[in-house]
């Protein structure tokens, strides 16, 4: 079966699924394989749960006329997604970066959806499987698709760009993230800049932070770029009014009071403002969209619980975002200030040095209690309290509960530090 023929069936049914637990009636199931699972073995179950077709690559599971046998299911899913992206008339906005991708994507969608029919990446489905599923969620009447792209190695963003073929792009920043795969910050810059490479090669429009020297250098004299700045007048001006604790910003004499904590969220808001202005969303609607956006999923959430004022930022962590969160917390007012910091993952050889830097930084902050949690933090040289695991920290906390405190919780996703909410 050709991709065109498969796409005809996809258009008839309109839904793609890769997990039998989430099968929706009349969808097409793609039987992906991984180190610990084989979707081919669940093809019949997918049909029994209501799937119209199942796409598989192992002939022994072809037990029904509703089974479509191909050589490589993943490649077919990816090729179908690109075919569908070109079949539909929607313009694609791609974004990547080390920090703030998901929040920025959601802010951009909040702004653009005020005027356009939009779709956007769900959650953080931003890899070689998530991007195709996002592209396949584009409907015939979709006008703008916001596609988040993640990577932990060079060449991944290049591959995802070829899949999505974006018309526009934005890189949030270049930070110390996924060093295990990228090797260094220079590797991060090369990897994330692959989106720039695609856009420039195809003469597409790039949105940029004109206050970021790396972006200025990378884009150089490229003509089709549109920038924002807090001080550089040739670019679109957005000013930070304050972040005490919520980000307040101003553009075109329009003040926006968001519900996002921390200076580090300012540039995320700036990107949404710039892109909204580019697509002619009125300033008042941009303001309403940003002011009504409430972060969730453990991203810079502010929670009041049992007398505690908690900033929960346990969605992910790397040295850049950890330092930004601590700097912001340093300027936060409140009694009895406490931080819980969990390990930062995927740092490779830099893990020991980067965890030591964070421990040294937090040691010099005026805090009442500091908890360092995880195998990496447990190895740093510091007089601070260290715990090899979450469970050992939880046991300690149960014996020495906190007074009403102002609390920062920050760590990589694998640490699952949101569990602290139950303890507090």
N, C-alpha and C positions, 0 to 999 in steps of 0.2 A: 504494500500500500504506500502510495506517495504521500509526502507531507501535505500536498494540496488536497488529496482525498481525505486524509485524516482531519484536516482543518474543516472540511465541509461537514464532517460528523460532529466536530467540536462546536461549530456554529449552531448546529441543530440542538445541541444539549447545553453548551455554554458554561460548563463547570469542569475544572480539572482537580483531581485529588491524588495524593500520594500516601494517604494513611487511612486504612480501613476503619479505624475508630471514628473518623470524621467524614465518612461517606455521606454524601447527600444524594437523594434520589435523582436519577437521570444524569449523573455526572460520569466523567471518563476517569477511570482509575489507572494510574501509571505505576507499574510494579518496579519500584527502585530497589537496588541492592546496596547493602553496606557491610561493614566488617561483622556486625552482629545481627543482621536481619536479611531476609530474602523476600521482597515483596511479591515475587512470582508465586510463592506458596500461598498467598492470600488472595489471589485473583478470583477464585471461585467464591470466596467469602464476600468479596467486594460486590460481585454480581448479585449474590443472595441478599445483600443489604440495599440493593436498589440501583447500583451503577449500571449505566447503559452499555458500557464496554470496559474491557480491561486490556491494557497494553502491556505485553510481557515479552521476555526474550528467551525463556526456556520452554522448549516445545512440549515437554512432558506435562506442563500445566495447561496446555491448550485443549480444554475439555468442553468447549462450548463455541457456538458460532459468534458469540459476543466477544470472544477472545481475539485480539489483534496481535499477531506474532511479528516482532521486529528484531533486528540484530542487536541494538543497544537502546534500552528504554530511556536512559538519561539523555543521550544525544537526540533522540526523537523529541523528547519533552522540550529541550532547548531549541531545536530547529523549528518546532511548532510555535514556540513562543515568539521567535523572531519573525516568522511568517505572519503570525497574528498581529504583531506590532505594526507591520507594514500594511496589513490588510485594513486596519482601522485608521481613522484620520487624526487621532489624538496626537498632540505634541508631547514629547517625553522630556522631563526635567530630571537629570540624574544628579545625585549628590553622594559624596564620600568624604573621608576625613578621619582623623584619629579620635576626636571627641565631639560629642554633640550631634551626631548624625540623626539619631532617631528623634530627638527633641526638635531639631531644625526641620526635619521632614514634616513633623506633625504641625509645626507652626506655619510652614509654607502651605500645607493643605488647608489649614484653618482659614488662612487669608484668601487663597485662591478660590476656595469653595463658596465664598461670598458672592462670586460673580460667574463662576464656571462650573461645569459638571466635571468633577475630578475623581480620580482614584489614587491611592497611595499604597506603598508597601505596608503590609500588616505587621505590627510588632517589629521584630528585627530580622525578618525573612529576607536577608540581603546577600545571600551567597549564590553559588552556581545552581542551586535548586530554587531558592526563594525568589530570585530575580525572574526566572521563567514563569513561576506561578503568579507573580505580580503582573507581568506582561499579559498573561492569559486572563487576568481579571479586568482588562480594558474592555469596555462595552462599545458597541457601535456609536452610541451618542456621547461617549467620553470625550471631553475637549482637552484636558490636561492630565497627564499621568506623572506622579512624583515617585521616582524609583530610587530607593536607597541601595548603595553598594558597599559591602564590607570586604575586607581582605586581610590576610595575615602573611602573604608572600607577594613578591613582585610577580607581575604578569597576570595576576588575578583580576585587577581592575581593567586591564586591557581586554581580557576575555569577556568580562561582563559588559564592557562598553560595546564590543562587537555584537553581543546578544541584543542589548537594548537599543542600540543606535540612537543615542539621545540627541535631541535638537538643542538642548541647553544643559549647562552643568555648573556645579558649585562644589568646591572643596572647603569644608568647615575650617580645617587647620592641619598642621603637620606636627604631631606630638610624639612622645616616647611611648608608643603603643605597639604591641605584637613584635617586640624586638627579637624574640626567638626566631621568627620567620624572616623579618626584614633585615636583621643583623645590626642595624644602627639607625640613627635618625636620618642619615643620608639615604638609607634604603627605604625608609618610610616615605621620604620626599619623592624619591623616584617612583615608588609604587603608587602612591596616591595621585601623582602627576600624570599617570597613564590616562586618566580621564581628560586632562588638558590635551594630551597628545592626540587623543581621538578627536576631540572637538576642533582643535586647530587644523588637523589634517583634513577635516570635512567642512571647514569654514563655518562652524556653528558658534553660537553665542555663549560666552562664559561670564558668570556672575562671580565677583571677587570681593574680598576684604582688602581694600586699598591701604589699610594700616598694617598689613602683614608684609614684611619685607621679602619673605620667601615667595609669596604670590606675585608681588611686584616684579621680582627678578625672573620668575618662571614665565610670566606672561609677556614681559618685555614690551615690544612694540606691536604685539598682536592687536589688530584693529577691533575685532568683534568682542569686546569685553565691556562690562558695565559694573562699576564698583560703588561701594558705600565706604564712608569714612566718618570718623568723629571729629576730624580736624582738617582734612585735605579738600579744599573747596572745589577743585575740578570734578570731584566725585559726589555722589548723592550723600548729603549730610544727615547723619543721625547722631544725636548726642545722648550720652549717659547722664541722667539727672541724679541717680543714686541707686543704691541696692541695700535698703535698711529695713528688713532683709530682702524685700522684693525689688526686682529690677523695674526702675522707672526710666523711660526714655522719651526723647522729643524729636520730632521731625516735622518740618513745615508748620511750626508753632502748634503742633498737635501733641499733647502730652499723653503718654500711654503708661498706665500703672498695671503692670503684669502681676501674675501670681507665681512667678518664677524666682527662685532664690539664687543669689550670687551673681557677682560681676561676670563670671564666666558664661552666663546665659545671655549677656548683652549682645554678643555677636550673632548668636542664634536668632535673636529677635531682629537684628539688623538685616540679616539675610531675608527673612520673611517680609520685612518692610520693603526692601529693594525690589524683590521679585514681584511683590504685590503692585508696586508703583510701575514696574516695567509692563505688567499686564493690565494696567489702567484700573486697578481696584481703587475706589475712592478712599482718601485718607481716613474718613470716619469709619468706614467698614474695616479697614486695616486695624484701626484702634480697637474696635469692638471685638474683632477676632482674637487679637493678642490678649486683651483683658479678660476674655471669657475662657481662655485656654487654661486648663488645670492639669498639671503633670500627674502622672500615675506610674504604675509599674516600677516603683522604687527609684524613680528619677527625680531627685531634688524635691521630694515631697515634704511638706511641712505638716506635722502631726502633733496634736495636743492629746496627751494621754496620761492619766493619773498624776497630774501636776507637772509632767515633763513637757518641754517644748523641744520637739525632735525634728531634725533635718535628716531625712532618710535618703541617702544617695548610694544605694547598694546595687544599682543596675549593672555597673561595671566600674573598673578602676585601672588606671595606669599612672606612671609617675607624673605626667602632665596634669591629668584631671585631679589626682590626689593633692598635689600642691595647690591647685586652684581652689579646691574645696576647703583646704586648711587656711589659706589666706583669707578667704571669704569668712570663714568661721571666726577667725582671729578678730575681725572687725564687727562681729555680731555682739550686741549687748545681751546681757543675761546673767543671772546668778548661777553659781556652781556649774561651770562649764566642763563638759565631759566629752571625750572622743573615743569611739570604738573604730579601730582601723584594722581591716582584714587584708590578707595577702593580695598582691597584684600578680596576676598570672601572665604567662607567655612572654616573659622577659629574657629567657635564655641565660646567657652568660652574664648579663647585666643585672640579674635579679638580686644578688647579694649587695652590690653597690647601691642600687636604687632603693632597696628597702632600708639600708643604713642611712641614706640621705633623708628619707622621710622620718625615720626615728630621731635623727639629729634635729631636724626641723621642728618636730612636735615637742621635743624636750625643751626647746627654748621659747615655747609659747606659754602664756600665763593661763594654765588650765588646772582644774581641780583634780581631775582624774584622767588617766590615759590608759587605754587597753589596746595592746598590740596582739593580734590574733592570727595564728597560722604558722605553718612550718617555716616560711621565709622570715617572718618577723621574729619568730622564736630564736633565730640564729644571730640577730643583730647584737652589737655591743652597746648596751644601754642600761641605765639603772631603772628604766621604766618597767612596768608590769608587762610580762610577756606570757602568752599562752600558746601551746603547740597546737591546740585545737579549739573549735567552738565549744565543745562539750566541757573542756576543762575551765574555760572562761565562764560558762554558764553556771557550773558548780560553784565557782568562787563568788559569782555575783549573787547567787541565792543565799550565801552566808553573809555577804556584805552588801545589802541592797542600797540603791542610790536614794539620796534625798531628791526632792523636786529639782530637776536640773535642766539646763539647756544642752542638748546632745547632738553631736554629729555622728552619723553612722555611714562609713564609707568603705567599700571593698569590692573585689571582683565578684562577678556573678556566681562563680563556683563556690564562694564562701557563704552565700545565702544568709547574709547578715540581717535580712528582714525578720529572721526568727527572733531577733532581740525584742521586737515589739511585744511578743507574748511574755517575755521575761520582765519587761518594764511595766 
